[in-house]
Amino acid sequence: MSSTEDKMKGNANEAMGKIKQGVGGAMGNERLRREGENQEIKGDAQQVKGDAKDTIKKGVDRA
């Protein structure tokens, strides 16, 4: 998977996670709220992975 794909999936997971947290909080559904938190964390990790791939690629390109 490319760094761009990782970042796109990360953004999508962060957005969906925030939505789930909001809906879960509004409905008093703790399970959905926690699921949203976890999905947002997953999205953050995917973005970091994409950034790391970019950094490595730039280092290789310079070498």
Long-range contacts (C-beta under 8 A, 24 or more apart in sequence): 2-53, 3-49, 3-50, 3-51, 3-53, 3-54, 3-57, 4-50, 5-50, 6-46, 6-47, 6-49, 6-50, 6-53, 7-46, 7-47, 7-50, 7-51, 9-43, 9-46, 10-42, 10-43, 10-44, 10-45, 10-46, 10-47, 10-49, 10-50, 11-43, 11-47, 12-43, 13-39, 13-40, 13-42, 13-43, 13-46, 14-39, 14-40, 14-43, 14-44, 14-47, 15-43, 16-43, 17-41, 17-42, 17-43
